[in-house]
Amino acid sequence: MTTTDKFREILQRLLEKSKAGKINWRETHPGEFSILFADGSIIAVRYDSPRSGPDMITADLLIAGAPVVSVQSEDGDEDWELLSSLHFDAELHARGWNSAFGTIEKALQSNETIGWQK
Amino acid sequence: MFPRVRKPLFLLAAGIYCCMVAEAYAEPATRRGDSVAVSDSVEDTEPSGFLSDDWRDVLAVCGGVGVIITAVAFLLALHQVSRATSVAEASSKAAVEVLNESRRKHDRYLVSRISRLLNEVSAYVRSGEWRLASVRLLDLAELVSQISDGDARWDDLAGRLGEMEEWFERVGNSGRPCSTSLRGKWRKLRTDLSSKITETDRPFPPAEKEPKP
């Protein structure tokens, strides 16, 4: 197993943990979300949409600020599904949309009237 | 320097010099005229021994006439210089207009070629011939960058076409299908270029709307 394959596996497990809501993501740059680990290493997932090229998602493992392993996928590639799901989930958590969606879903499930107070 | 003014200036200077000479010789004569009344015996004598009174008068008159002629010539020269300047300005303006018209015609020619090439690229994209599309995109980018109407959007479009060309070449070399996002961006680029072509290819600029009272 290569380092990239190992990193791909870590990303898969990261996605599962993120979906369970057990990762604190932070938006470090516009379109880039990252996780900080105890030893100072960082995993960053970045979405790029060049004006005249395919959309791309890159996941980097940074040790002491330098990328050591990286998985990149263009729209339609084999890793696209994994990376786009991870990026989407990171965005939901980092921007607080996840809790907003949870609140809305709870409100929709209840029988009470929702919306502005009259 | 100032070839048209040099001659009148020389004439003016010569005239002034003649006047001064004439005046220099005329003065003693005038003073002597006063003394003529006193003594007739010295009427025709020449203190300088050079010119008679008549010749001095002639010289004085010639000097005066010379000054007048020189002044008139000088004014004429100034008039000619100003006319030449305005003619030069007019010819320069005409040259600029001719250049602008040539530029407009060249731009129109380029736009018609761009339009044809764009249709060609679109056909290649539809049939999935990415390498051919990439080659034509390169030609397209070159033509677009040659348009010189001063609109920065042409430069932007040329840059985007160049970038798209690289991606099309990459798709062609990889043998994989083109991604959805790249197709979407190509459609956006094609629409932007088409609308710019339509805007430029109009025979007349759009009329400005009058403000409503």
Interface residues (C-beta under 8 A of the other chain):
Chain A: S49 P50 R51 S52 G53 P54 D55 E74 D75 G76 D77
Chain B: G159 R160 L161 E163 M164 E166 W167 R176 P177 C178 S179 T180 S181 L182 K185 L189
